[in-house]
Amino acid sequence: MKKLIVYSSKTGTTEKCAGILGQNLIDATIINLATIQNEDINKYDLIIIGSPIRMGMIDKKVKEFLSKNFNILRNKMVCYFICCGFNENWKQYYEQNFPKELLDNAMIYETFGGEMDLEKQKGFDKFIVKMVSKKIDKENEIRLLDENINRFIETINNVIK
């Protein structure tokens, strides 16, 4: 089974998660939408799409990919993951950003959590991260959710056996 992981990443978190998926899914091709946009996705049996959430929105390149490939994606096995700092809103992010038909047909969609590394931020984003990080306590710490990533991988591996 040919697997494709496509993603866009602003600070590297979504790229890191795509890499984790690639290491755990045999023979997966990984494509960063910032560098390659014209891949023929028809040749893949399973397509995994990842995006960061910024200000409640998925990345522009992911949005364009979904729009451009909508008719193909609705007839494929597709999985989605988002990386975001405020995981309590993850279902709302999907509802606001992904076409309902694609989500209804998805094998799985999940949040992988997020990271807030001040060193990777620039401009206004750096200011926002400073402000938000002051209001976060240890209980609500922004981090990658290994249990969600592992469940995502396990779901895929169980289906493609």
N, CA, C and O of each residue as an XYZ file, in Angstrom:
644
protein
N       0.845     -1.174      0.000
C       0.000      0.000      0.000
C       0.890      1.237      0.000
O       1.765      1.387      0.853
N       0.656      2.119     -0.966
C       1.446      3.346     -1.058
C       0.828      4.429     -0.180
O      -0.362      4.731     -0.269
N       1.687      5.009      0.680
C       1.238      6.013      1.636
C       1.928      7.344      1.369
O       3.121      7.399      1.071
N       1.144      8.422      1.484
C       1.653      9.775      1.298
C       1.324     10.595      2.533
O       0.186     10.604      3.002
N       2.326     11.278      3.052
C       2.132     12.231      4.139
C       2.448     13.608      3.576
O       3.582     13.872      3.176
N       1.457     14.480      3.542
C       1.676     15.858      3.096
C       1.405     16.780      4.279
O       0.504     16.535      5.081
N       2.188     17.827      4.374
C       2.037     18.735      5.509
C       2.580     20.106      5.140
O       3.270     20.284      4.135
N       2.248     21.054      5.978
C       2.865     22.360      5.954
C       3.219     22.675      7.396
O       2.518     22.250      8.314
N       4.288     23.409      7.604
C       4.757     23.680      8.963
C       5.355     25.067      9.026
O       6.127     25.454      8.149
N       5.009     25.811     10.046
C       5.566     27.157     10.182
C       6.794     27.172     11.084
O       7.800     27.800     10.754
N       6.716     26.483     12.221
C       7.841     26.510     13.163
C       8.510     25.151     13.342
O       9.439     25.014     14.138
N       8.039     24.146     12.602
C       8.689     22.845     12.639
C       7.946     21.762     13.406
O       8.318     20.592     13.317
N       6.914     22.111     14.151
C       6.193     21.107     14.932
C       5.457     20.121     14.039
O       5.539     18.911     14.251
N       4.739     20.624     13.044
C       3.999     19.738     12.139
C       4.972     18.891     11.329
O       4.698     17.722     11.057
N       6.094     19.465     10.946
C       7.127     18.705     10.233
C       7.659     17.573     11.112
O       7.851     16.451     10.643
N       7.890     17.872     12.371
C       8.361     16.861     13.327
C       7.351     15.709     13.426
O       7.739     14.541     13.427
N       6.061     16.040     13.510
C       5.012     15.013     13.601
C       4.920     14.200     12.312
O       4.722     12.986     12.361
N       5.062     14.855     11.166
C       5.065     14.130      9.892
C       6.230     13.142      9.867
O       6.086     12.027      9.364
N       7.374     13.540     10.401
C       8.529     12.651     10.476
C       8.287     11.451     11.373
O       8.693     10.336     11.047
N       7.625     11.676     12.507
C       7.287     10.571     13.413
C       6.371      9.579     12.695
O       6.571      8.368     12.787
N       5.372     10.090     11.986
C       4.476      9.218     11.224
C       5.255      8.436     10.176
O       5.070      7.230     10.017
N       6.132      9.144      9.459
C       6.922      8.497      8.416
C       7.797      7.377      8.944
O       7.992      6.370      8.263
N       8.327      7.539     10.150
C       9.162      6.503     10.766
C       8.350      5.280     11.179
O       8.885      4.174     11.266
N       7.063      5.478     11.432
C       6.222      4.398     11.945
C       5.287      3.782     10.907
O       4.594      2.807     11.197
N       5.267      4.339      9.720
C       4.439      3.802      8.638
C       5.368      3.405      7.500
O       5.965      4.264      6.853
N       5.487      2.134      7.262
C       6.453      1.609      6.291
C       6.185      2.159      4.897
O       5.042      2.216      4.444
N       7.255      2.560      4.229
C       7.213      3.038      2.837
C       6.317      4.251      2.619
O       5.621      4.331      1.607
N       6.325      5.188      3.549
C       5.545      6.410      3.378
C       6.411      7.481      2.714
O       7.569      7.677      3.082
N       5.838      8.159      1.745
C       6.474      9.315      1.114
C       6.026     10.552      1.878
O       4.838     10.717      2.156
N       6.974     11.423      2.219
C       6.655     12.637      2.976
C       6.926     13.849      2.094
O       8.001     13.980      1.510
N       5.932     14.736      2.006
C       6.061     15.932      1.173
C       5.675     17.171      1.972
O       4.595     17.245      2.559
N       6.584     18.139      1.979
C       6.311     19.447      2.561
C       5.678     20.303      1.467
O       6.295     20.533      0.427
N       4.463     20.772      1.692
C       3.755     21.555      0.682
C       4.439     22.888      0.376
O       4.129     23.528     -0.629
N       5.359     23.304      1.229
C       6.093     24.539      0.956
C       7.107     24.342     -0.171
O       7.514     25.306     -0.820
N       7.511     23.092     -0.402
C       8.529     22.842     -1.419
C       8.001     22.105     -2.645
O       8.514     22.297     -3.747
N       6.982     21.265     -2.468
C       6.424     20.508     -3.589
C       4.915     20.652     -3.565
O       4.277     20.385     -2.547
N       4.341     21.074     -4.685
C       2.894     21.249     -4.705
C       2.217     20.485     -5.838
O       0.988     20.476     -5.908
N       2.955     19.861     -6.705
C       2.347     19.224     -7.865
C       2.518     17.709     -7.876
O       2.719     17.125     -8.941
N       2.446     17.077     -6.745
C       2.551     15.626     -6.658
C       1.244     14.988     -7.138
O       0.158     15.454     -6.794
N       1.356     13.929     -7.929
C       0.171     13.193     -8.381
C      -0.285     12.284     -7.253
O       0.317     11.237     -7.015
N      -1.344     12.677     -6.556
C      -1.782     11.899     -5.394
C      -2.627     10.688     -5.781
O      -2.956      9.868     -4.924
N      -2.979     10.567     -7.045
C      -3.759      9.406     -7.497
C      -3.018      8.090     -7.289
O      -3.647      7.044     -7.130
N      -1.694      8.133     -7.290
C      -0.915      6.893     -7.178
C      -0.790      6.371     -5.742
O      -0.185      5.324     -5.514
N      -1.356      7.092     -4.784
C      -1.284      6.685     -3.375
C      -2.610      6.094     -2.919
O      -3.681      6.548     -3.321
N      -2.520      5.078     -2.075
C      -3.711      4.433     -1.522
C      -4.199      5.131     -0.254
O      -5.399      5.196      0.014
N      -3.251      5.647      0.515
C      -3.554      6.316      1.777
C      -2.866      7.671      1.782
O      -1.682      7.775      1.460
N      -3.606      8.704      2.147
C      -3.052     10.054      2.191
C      -3.279     10.625      3.583
O      -4.402     10.640      4.088
N      -2.196     11.095      4.194
C      -2.246     11.714      5.518
C      -1.901     13.189      5.331
O      -0.900     13.526      4.699
N      -2.738     14.061      5.885
C      -2.568     15.499      5.695
C      -2.426     16.158      7.062
O      -3.261     15.965      7.945
N      -1.352     16.944      7.227
C      -1.100     17.616      8.497
C      -0.949     19.110      8.344
O      -0.393     19.598      7.360
N      -1.452     19.831      9.330
C      -1.376     21.293      9.294
C      -1.242     21.857     10.697
O      -1.793     21.312     11.653
N      -0.502     22.957     10.813
C      -0.545     23.693     12.079
C      -1.835     24.511     12.122
O      -2.465     24.758     11.094
N      -2.209     24.918     13.315
C      -3.319     25.849     13.501
C      -2.720     27.161     13.997
O      -2.016     27.199     15.006
N      -3.010     28.218     13.275
C      -2.566     29.566     13.671
C      -3.798     30.445     13.682
O      -4.480     30.585     12.668
N      -4.078     31.033     14.820
C      -5.249     31.909     14.962
C      -6.531     31.192     14.531
O      -7.417     31.803     13.935
N      -6.625     29.906     14.832
C      -7.813     29.126     14.528
C      -7.910     28.610     13.103
O      -8.908     27.986     12.743
N      -6.905     28.855     12.292
C      -6.962     28.496     10.880
C      -5.848     27.508     10.510
O      -4.748     27.561     11.061
N      -6.159     26.597      9.558
C      -5.119     25.724      9.026
C      -4.225     26.540      8.098
O      -4.577     27.650      7.699
N      -3.092     25.994      7.767
C      -2.138     26.650      6.882
C      -2.732     26.851      5.486
O      -3.472     26.005      4.984
N      -2.400     27.967      4.880
C      -2.912     28.313      3.548
C      -2.575     27.241      2.503
O      -3.408     26.927      1.652
N      -1.387     26.690      2.561
C      -0.984     25.670      1.583
C      -1.797     24.385      1.739
O      -2.108     23.724      0.748
N      -2.136     24.035      2.961
C      -2.980     22.859      3.203
C      -4.389     23.127      2.686
O      -5.003     22.265      2.057
N      -4.890     24.311      2.951
C      -6.223     24.692      2.470
C      -6.282     24.604      0.941
O      -7.255     24.098      0.383
N      -5.239     25.096      0.269
C      -5.169     25.023     -1.201
C      -5.094     23.574     -1.675
O      -5.731     23.207     -2.662
N      -4.316     22.754     -0.974
C      -4.193     21.337     -1.325
C      -5.545     20.634     -1.226
O      -5.918     19.867     -2.114
N      -6.273     20.899     -0.146
C      -7.595     20.294      0.035
C      -8.549     20.714     -1.081
O      -9.288     19.894     -1.625
N      -8.521     21.985     -1.406
C      -9.414     22.507     -2.443
C      -9.071     21.929     -3.811
O      -9.952     21.485     -4.548
N      -7.801     21.940     -4.137
C      -7.337     21.454     -5.442
C      -7.613     19.964     -5.630
O      -7.909     19.523     -6.740
N      -7.518     19.197     -4.560
C      -7.622     17.730     -4.645
C      -8.902     17.172     -4.026
O      -8.986     15.974     -3.755
N      -9.883     18.016     -3.804
C     -11.106     17.613     -3.126
C     -11.726     16.352     -3.726
O     -12.036     15.415     -2.991
N     -11.912     16.310     -5.031
C     -12.573     15.169     -5.676
C     -11.782     13.874     -5.539
O     -12.368     12.795     -5.456
N     -10.470     13.974     -5.514
C      -9.638     12.782     -5.314
C      -9.706     12.346     -3.849
O      -9.882     11.164     -3.554
N      -9.567     13.308     -2.934
C      -9.518     12.999     -1.505
C     -10.816     12.377     -0.999
O     -10.787     11.534     -0.103
N     -11.933     12.776     -1.552
C     -13.197     12.234     -1.043
C     -13.396     10.768     -1.424
O     -14.299     10.109     -0.909
N     -12.554     10.256     -2.325
C     -12.637      8.860     -2.750
C     -11.419      8.035     -2.339
O     -11.230      6.922     -2.829
N     -10.597      8.572     -1.447
C      -9.384      7.888     -0.973
C      -9.489      7.622      0.527
O     -10.342      8.182      1.217
N      -8.599      6.751      1.015
C      -8.421      6.623      2.462
C      -7.566      7.815      2.883
O      -6.425      7.967      2.446
N      -8.143      8.655      3.741
C      -7.450      9.876      4.141
C      -7.508     10.018      5.662
O      -8.511      9.694      6.299
N      -6.403     10.512      6.223
C      -6.295     10.804      7.651
C      -5.793     12.241      7.784
O      -5.040     12.727      6.940
N      -6.216     12.908      8.847
C      -5.814     14.295      9.063
C      -5.258     14.454     10.471
O      -5.727     13.820     11.416
N      -4.237     15.324     10.595
C      -3.769     15.698     11.918
C      -3.480     17.179     11.943
O      -3.045     17.764     10.951
N      -3.728     17.777     13.096
C      -3.399     19.181     13.293
C      -2.495     19.300     14.503
O      -2.553     18.491     15.429
N      -1.665     20.317     14.476
C      -0.827     20.663     15.613
C      -1.303     22.019     16.114
O      -1.322     23.002     15.373
N      -1.688     22.052     17.385
C      -2.218     23.304     17.929
C      -1.916     23.381     19.422
O      -1.719     22.366     20.091
N      -1.887     24.581     19.908
C      -1.591     24.799     21.317
C      -2.788     24.633     22.230
O      -2.635     24.291     23.403
N      -3.969     24.871     21.705
C      -5.174     24.825     22.536
C      -6.022     23.635     22.121
O      -6.965     23.767     21.341
N      -5.674     22.478     22.652
C      -6.274     21.215     22.234
C      -7.750     21.101     22.557
O      -8.464     20.326     21.922
N      -8.215     21.860     23.533
C      -9.632     21.779     23.869
C     -10.517     22.243     22.711
O     -11.711     21.945     22.690
N      -9.950     22.959     21.763
C     -10.708     23.478     20.612
C     -10.523     22.660     19.337
O     -10.969     23.081     18.270
N      -9.877     21.505     19.426
C      -9.470     20.803     18.214
C     -10.637     20.416     17.325
O     -10.512     20.518     16.104
N     -11.748     19.985     17.858
C     -12.887     19.602     17.011
C     -13.451     20.823     16.291
O     -13.845     20.743     15.127
N     -13.485     21.921     16.975
C     -13.946     23.176     16.367
C     -13.024     23.589     15.217
O     -13.501     24.055     14.182
N     -11.718     23.425     15.384
C     -10.773     23.756     14.312
C     -11.062     22.920     13.065
O     -11.028     23.434     11.947
N     -11.346     21.629     13.261
C     -11.680     20.782     12.113
C     -12.963     21.249     11.445
O     -13.013     21.375     10.222
N     -13.996     21.506     12.230
C     -15.277     21.935     11.671
C     -15.158     23.237     10.893
O     -15.831     23.413      9.877
N     -14.317     24.145     11.353
C     -14.154     25.445     10.713
C     -13.264     25.408      9.476
O     -13.388     26.265      8.601
N     -12.376     24.433      9.392
C     -11.343     24.479      8.362
C     -11.395     23.374      7.312
O     -10.811     23.522      6.239
N     -12.073     22.284      7.597
C     -12.075     21.156      6.676
C     -13.488     20.924      6.141
O     -14.455     21.002      6.898
N     -13.614     20.641      4.844
C     -14.939     20.340      4.300
C     -15.558     19.146      5.025
O     -14.891     18.138      5.259
N     -16.827     19.268      5.375
C     -17.539     18.228      6.113
C     -17.462     16.877      5.408
O     -17.283     15.849      6.060
N     -17.594     16.870      4.102
C     -17.557     15.609      3.356
C     -16.220     14.893      3.541
O     -16.178     13.668      3.648
N     -15.133     15.657      3.577
C     -13.821     15.026      3.767
C     -13.687     14.462      5.178
O     -13.145     13.372      5.362
N     -14.172     15.192      6.164
C     -14.093     14.686      7.539
C     -14.988     13.464      7.726
O     -14.605     12.511      8.404
N     -16.169     13.488      7.131
C     -17.090     12.356      7.249
C     -16.496     11.083      6.653
O     -16.795      9.982      7.114
N     -15.655     11.230      5.628
C     -15.052     10.078      4.960
C     -13.669      9.724      5.503
O     -13.061      8.754      5.052
N     -13.169     10.493      6.460
C     -11.815     10.280      6.978
C     -11.718      8.985      7.788
O     -12.648      8.604      8.497
N     -10.585      8.333      7.663
C     -10.291      7.163      8.486
C     -10.156      7.611      9.947
O     -10.685      6.976     10.858
N      -9.438      8.715     10.144
C      -9.238      9.288     11.478
C      -8.806     10.736     11.302
O      -8.158     11.089     10.317
N      -9.170     11.563     12.263
C      -8.589     12.901     12.365
C      -8.366     13.197     13.831
O      -9.172     12.837     14.690
N      -7.241     13.869     14.101
C      -6.782     13.970     15.480
C      -5.950     15.238     15.662
O      -5.461     15.824     14.696
N      -5.801     15.644     16.914
C      -4.857     16.693     17.273
C      -3.622     16.036     17.874
O      -3.724     15.078     18.640
N      -2.468     16.556     17.520
C      -1.213     16.040     18.060
C      -0.630     16.980     19.110
O       0.505     16.790     19.546
N      -1.392     17.986     19.520
C      -0.873     18.949     20.480
C       0.008     19.962     19.782
O      -0.124     20.192     18.579
N       0.896     20.558     20.528
C       1.743     21.584     19.939
C       2.954     21.876     20.793
O       3.163     21.274     21.847
N       3.734     22.801     20.317
C       4.920     23.266     21.040
C       4.944     24.786     20.943
O       4.506     25.368     19.951
N       5.459     25.410     21.978
C       5.591     26.865     21.956
C       7.051     27.213     22.218
O       7.434     27.519     23.348
N       7.846     27.163     21.183
C       9.263     27.476     21.286
C       9.463     28.926     20.854
O       9.350     29.253     19.672
N       9.755     29.776     21.805
C       9.911     31.210     21.550
C      10.995     31.489     20.520
O      10.888     32.444     19.751
N      12.037     30.664     20.498
C      13.151     30.868     19.569
C      12.746     30.676     18.103
O      13.394     31.216     17.206
N      11.677     29.909     17.858
C      11.245     29.649     16.487
C      10.228     30.676     15.990
O       9.826     30.640     14.827
N       9.817     31.577     16.857
C       8.804     32.575     16.502
C       9.461     33.840     15.949
O      10.615     34.149     16.245
N       8.692     34.554     15.141
C       9.174     35.808     14.562
C       8.079     36.864     14.659
O       6.891     36.544     14.643
N       8.490     38.119     14.760
C       7.561     39.242     14.693
C       6.417     39.157     15.678
O       6.611     38.903     16.867
N       5.220     39.375     15.158
C       4.021     39.408     15.987
C       3.761     38.064     16.661
O       3.267     38.020     17.787
N       4.093     36.961     15.973
C       3.913     35.633     16.558
C       4.727     35.490     17.846
O       4.269     34.876     18.810
N       5.936     36.060     17.858
C       6.785     35.990     19.044
C       6.133     36.724     20.214
O       6.164     36.254     21.351
N       5.550     37.868     19.924
C       4.843     38.642     20.942
C       3.671     37.842     21.521
O       3.489     37.782     22.737
N       2.883     37.233     20.635
C       1.721     36.441     21.065
C       2.158     35.267     21.931
O       1.547     35.003     22.967
N       3.214     34.558     21.517
C       3.699     33.406     22.283
C       4.149     33.847     23.672
O       3.891     33.144     24.650
N       4.810     34.987     23.778
C       5.234     35.502     25.088
C       4.020     35.755     25.978
O       4.023     35.395     27.155
N       2.994     36.370     25.420
C       1.798     36.689     26.194
C       1.062     35.421     26.630
O       0.656     35.301     27.786
N       0.894     34.488     25.713
C       0.168     33.254     26.016
C       0.928     32.412     27.032
O       0.326     31.839     27.941
N       2.243     32.333     26.883
C       3.025     31.461     27.776
C       2.972     31.942     29.224
O       3.150     31.137     30.138
N       2.735     33.215     29.454
C       2.614     33.730     30.821
C       1.342     33.233     31.495
O       1.272     33.168     32.722
N       0.325     32.878     30.688
C      -0.972     32.488     31.237
C      -1.162     30.979     31.331
O      -2.222     30.515     31.752
N      -0.151     30.213     30.945
C      -0.276     28.757     30.929
C       0.388     28.176     32.163
O       1.553     28.455     32.447
N      -0.363     27.367     32.891
C       0.213     26.688     34.050
C       0.667     25.291     33.646
O       0.417     24.850     32.524
N       1.326     24.608     34.550
C       1.877     23.278     34.244
C       0.788     22.276     33.837
O       1.025     21.416     32.989
N      -0.388     22.383     34.430
C      -1.475     21.449     34.119
C      -1.952     21.596     32.669
O      -2.357     20.618     32.040
N      -1.902     22.803     32.155
C      -2.361     23.070     30.793
C      -1.204     23.314     29.833
O      -1.370     23.970     28.805
N      -0.058     22.795     30.167
C       1.152     22.982     29.372
C       0.933     22.565     27.909
O       0.303     21.548     27.620
N       1.462     23.367     27.024
C       1.369     23.051     25.599
C       2.508     22.094     25.264
O       3.684     22.400     25.463
N       2.125     20.927     24.750
C       3.107     19.890     24.441
C       2.533     18.974     23.371
O       1.333     18.981     23.099
N       3.419     18.184     22.769
C       2.952     17.160     21.842
C       2.268     16.056     22.644
O       2.704     15.704     23.741
N       1.199     15.522     22.081
C       0.413     14.494     22.756
C       0.783     13.125     22.189
O       0.158     12.641     21.246
N       1.800     12.517     22.772
C       2.300     11.224     22.288
C       1.198     10.173     22.211
O       1.171      9.364     21.285
N       0.291     10.187     23.183
C      -0.784      9.191     23.182
C      -1.692      9.352     21.953
O      -2.175      8.358     21.413
N      -1.923     10.573     21.515
C      -2.739     10.801     20.319
C      -1.991     10.376     19.056
O      -2.574      9.786     18.146
N      -0.705     10.680     19.015
C       0.114     10.286     17.856
C       0.158      8.763     17.761
O      -0.008      8.203     16.678
N       0.378      8.098     18.880
C       0.443      6.631     18.885
C      -0.888      6.004     18.491
O      -0.909      5.020     17.752
N      -2.002      6.558     18.974
C      -3.327      6.044     18.613
C      -3.588      6.230     17.115
O      -4.170      5.355     16.474
N      -3.167      7.346     16.566
C      -3.301      7.644     15.136
C      -2.558      6.588     14.306
O      -3.103      6.024     13.357
N      -1.310      6.340     14.686
C      -0.481      5.345     13.984
C      -1.101      3.952     14.112
O      -1.169      3.204     13.137
N      -1.550      3.614     15.316
C      -2.141      2.296     15.542
C      -3.417      2.122     14.708
O      -3.641      1.049     14.146
N      -4.242      3.147     14.623
C      -5.466      3.083     13.821
C      -5.128      2.810     12.365
O      -5.749      1.960     11.726
N      -4.150      3.526     11.846
C      -3.761      3.331     10.449
C      -3.206      1.925     10.237
O      -3.608      1.234      9.301
N      -2.297      1.505     11.087
C      -1.691      0.174     10.942
C      -2.718     -0.948     11.050
O      -2.581     -1.971     10.378
N      -3.728     -0.779     11.871
C      -4.780     -1.798     11.993
C      -5.629     -1.883     10.723
O      -6.096     -2.965     10.366
N      -5.828     -0.777     10.051
C      -6.661     -0.759      8.841
C      -5.894     -1.294      7.629
O      -6.473     -1.956      6.767
N      -4.592     -1.007      7.568
C      -3.839     -1.376      6.355
C      -3.149     -2.733      6.455
O      -2.382     -3.098      5.564
N      -3.401     -3.467      7.496
C      -2.770     -4.798      7.652
C      -3.043     -5.679      6.462
O      -2.592     -6.824      6.426
